[in-house]
Amino acid sequence: MSAHALFDTQGPRGRATVRIVTMLSVVAAFALAALVYWQLYRTGQLAPSKWRTFIQPGTLRYFADALRNTALAALGAAAIGLPLGLVLALGRLSRRRWLRLPSTAVIELFRAVPVLLVIYVLMFALPAYGIRLSIYAKLVIPIGLCAAAVLAEVFRAGVLAVPRGQTEAGLAVGLREGLVMRIVVFPQALRMVIPALVAQSVVVVKDTAFGYVVSYPELMQSGKVLVANTNDLIQTYLVITLVYVVVNVLISAFAQRLERRMNRARGMGRVSILARVRRTAIQ
């Protein structure tokens, strides 16, 4: 199966253009970083006294709690978004209109509206009908719903990228359509959409920053409180930025390692799929 099933392969001119644009972007980024460093140094924002707060045990514990809350919010949103996204994708791929049309409507709705608007609905509209949610739920549910809509399209694209012959081969040996999807098509689709899943997981982590709207003590809200007590605005948000960068780099590194392992097992995976198809067909 082609590794470029979800996008077109670039030619020599395209690759050269990408290299040039990448080099220019790196130079521009270094120039911008140097300018920011100079401005911070010139205005005294890099003085040791400005950073002493961030090595105190109390501050470190405070940021550790904020990071834990951010992780809990991201995991909660993922627990909603992944299964719901898969269900919506299967619904949109269904031949039955009573499944396809509602699934399509839900996907398009939550792809169109911003996360913040959904948070406001849960904050202000639901209480008017006597429905009251916890602060955690007010943050996690909107992020999970919007992520599910995006993930549904990711899963659907992966399924459609699997060659039609795979499905036809499964049906030819007597498998039901649902079994073909579960043991033949979906494992191959999942391997292809890992990069998109990683990108969306990074978006989910960043969306937890909306916690300040509902006063959920994640990184941004905790930073806001810390700034109010120390007046170290630039230093606080630089530290928070660094934490977000480290977390997202770790997520990307984990995904790359997982993708390499899946690619190494690709040949064995094909044999396993064929064996499962044979066993299922015999049964």
PELINMO-V420503 format. One record per residue. N is the residue number from 0. RES is the residue in three letters. PHI is phi in radians with two decimals (* if undefined). Layout:
# PELINMO-V420503
n->{N	N}
res->{RES	RES}
phi->{PHI	PHI}
This chain:
# PELINMO-V420503
n->{0	1	2	3	4	5	6	7	8	9	10	11	12	13	14	15	16	17	18	19	20	21	22	23	24	25	26	27	28	29	30	31	32	33	34	35	36	37	38	39	40	41	42	43	44	45	46	47	48	49	50	51	52	53	54	55	56	57	58	59	60	61	62	63	64	65	66	67	68	69	70	71	72	73	74	75	76	77	78	79	80	81	82	83	84	85	86	87	88	89	90	91	92	93	94	95	96	97	98	99	100	101	102	103	104	105	106	107	108	109	110	111	112	113	114	115	116	117	118	119	120	121	122	123	124	125	126	127	128	129	130	131	132	133	134	135	136	137	138	139	140	141	142	143	144	145	146	147	148	149	150	151	152	153	154	155	156	157	158	159	160	161	162	163	164	165	166	167	168	169	170	171	172	173	174	175	176	177	178	179	180	181	182	183	184	185	186	187	188	189	190	191	192	193	194	195	196	197	198	199	200	201	202	203	204	205	206	207	208	209	210	211	212	213	214	215	216	217	218	219	220	221	222	223	224	225	226	227	228	229	230	231	232	233	234	235	236	237	238	239	240	241	242	243	244	245	246	247	248	249	250	251	252	253	254	255	256	257	258	259	260	261	262	263	264	265	266	267	268	269	270	271	272	273	274	275	276	277	278	279	280	281	282}
res->{MET	SER	ALA	HIS	ALA	LEU	PHE	ASP	THR	GLN	GLY	PRO	ARG	GLY	ARG	ALA	THR	VAL	ARG	ILE	VAL	THR	MET	LEU	SER	VAL	VAL	ALA	ALA	PHE	ALA	LEU	ALA	ALA	LEU	VAL	TYR	TRP	GLN	LEU	TYR	ARG	THR	GLY	GLN	LEU	ALA	PRO	SER	LYS	TRP	ARG	THR	PHE	ILE	GLN	PRO	GLY	THR	LEU	ARG	TYR	PHE	ALA	ASP	ALA	LEU	ARG	ASN	THR	ALA	LEU	ALA	ALA	LEU	GLY	ALA	ALA	ALA	ILE	GLY	LEU	PRO	LEU	GLY	LEU	VAL	LEU	ALA	LEU	GLY	ARG	LEU	SER	ARG	ARG	ARG	TRP	LEU	ARG	LEU	PRO	SER	THR	ALA	VAL	ILE	GLU	LEU	PHE	ARG	ALA	VAL	PRO	VAL	LEU	LEU	VAL	ILE	TYR	VAL	LEU	MET	PHE	ALA	LEU	PRO	ALA	TYR	GLY	ILE	ARG	LEU	SER	ILE	TYR	ALA	LYS	LEU	VAL	ILE	PRO	ILE	GLY	LEU	CYS	ALA	ALA	ALA	VAL	LEU	ALA	GLU	VAL	PHE	ARG	ALA	GLY	VAL	LEU	ALA	VAL	PRO	ARG	GLY	GLN	THR	GLU	ALA	GLY	LEU	ALA	VAL	GLY	LEU	ARG	GLU	GLY	LEU	VAL	MET	ARG	ILE	VAL	VAL	PHE	PRO	GLN	ALA	LEU	ARG	MET	VAL	ILE	PRO	ALA	LEU	VAL	ALA	GLN	SER	VAL	VAL	VAL	VAL	LYS	ASP	THR	ALA	PHE	GLY	TYR	VAL	VAL	SER	TYR	PRO	GLU	LEU	MET	GLN	SER	GLY	LYS	VAL	LEU	VAL	ALA	ASN	THR	ASN	ASP	LEU	ILE	GLN	THR	TYR	LEU	VAL	ILE	THR	LEU	VAL	TYR	VAL	VAL	VAL	ASN	VAL	LEU	ILE	SER	ALA	PHE	ALA	GLN	ARG	LEU	GLU	ARG	ARG	MET	ASN	ARG	ALA	ARG	GLY	MET	GLY	ARG	VAL	SER	ILE	LEU	ALA	ARG	VAL	ARG	ARG	THR	ALA	ILE	GLN}
phi->{*	-1.19	-1.32	-1.90	-1.16	-1.76	-2.73	-1.36	-1.32	-1.40	-1.50	-1.01	-1.14	-1.10	-1.15	-1.13	-1.09	-1.09	-1.10	-1.13	-1.09	-1.10	-1.09	-1.10	-1.14	-1.12	-1.08	-1.11	-1.14	-1.13	-1.11	-1.13	-1.10	-1.13	-1.12	-1.09	-1.05	-1.11	-1.14	-1.15	-1.15	-1.15	-1.62	1.39	-1.31	-1.71	-1.09	-0.95	-1.10	-1.32	-1.92	-1.09	-1.01	-1.46	-1.95	-1.38	-0.97	-1.10	-1.17	-1.09	-1.14	-1.09	-1.22	-1.11	-1.12	-1.13	-1.15	-1.10	-1.13	-1.09	-1.11	-1.12	-1.15	-1.14	-1.15	-1.11	-1.13	-1.16	-1.12	-1.49	-1.21	-1.14	-1.15	-1.15	-1.09	-1.15	-1.09	-1.13	-1.10	-1.13	-1.12	-1.22	-1.44	-1.16	-1.43	-1.48	-1.09	-1.19	-1.69	-1.20	-1.17	-1.08	-1.09	-1.09	-1.10	-1.13	-1.07	-1.16	-1.09	-1.39	-1.34	-1.48	-1.57	-1.30	-1.02	-1.06	-1.14	-1.14	-1.07	-1.10	-1.08	-1.21	-1.35	-1.99	-1.41	-1.12	-1.03	-1.13	-1.84	1.41	-1.73	-2.09	-1.95	-1.25	-1.04	-1.07	-1.16	-1.10	-1.59	-1.28	-1.09	-1.05	-1.10	-1.12	-1.15	-1.19	-1.16	-1.06	-1.11	-1.22	-1.13	-1.05	-1.22	-1.12	-1.09	-1.10	-1.10	-1.12	-1.11	-1.19	-1.38	-1.23	-0.94	-1.02	-1.05	-1.11	-1.14	-1.10	-1.13	-1.12	-1.15	-1.16	-1.61	1.71	-1.36	-1.28	-1.06	-1.12	-1.18	-1.05	-1.11	-1.30	-1.88	-2.01	-1.40	-1.13	-1.01	-1.26	-1.12	-1.07	-1.08	-1.32	-1.71	-0.95	-1.01	-1.20	-1.13	-1.11	-1.02	-1.25	-1.14	-1.13	-1.08	-1.08	-1.06	-1.20	-1.18	-1.12	-1.11	-1.21	-1.01	-1.10	-1.18	-1.83	1.10	-1.43	-1.37	-1.53	-1.07	-1.17	-1.12	-1.14	-1.11	-1.06	-1.16	-1.12	-1.08	-1.11	-1.68	-2.03	1.14	-1.59	-1.16	-1.10	-1.11	-1.07	-1.32	-1.18	-1.12	-1.10	-1.04	-1.07	-1.10	-1.06	-1.09	-1.09	-1.06	-1.23	-1.14	-1.13	-1.08	-1.12	-1.12	-1.08	-1.14	-1.13	-1.13	-1.11	-1.13	-1.11	-1.12	-1.18	-1.20	-1.14	-1.54	-1.07	-1.10	-1.13	-1.12	-1.13	-1.08	-1.09	-1.10	-1.08	-1.12	-1.15	-1.08	-1.11	-1.08	-1.14	-1.13	-1.16	-1.15}
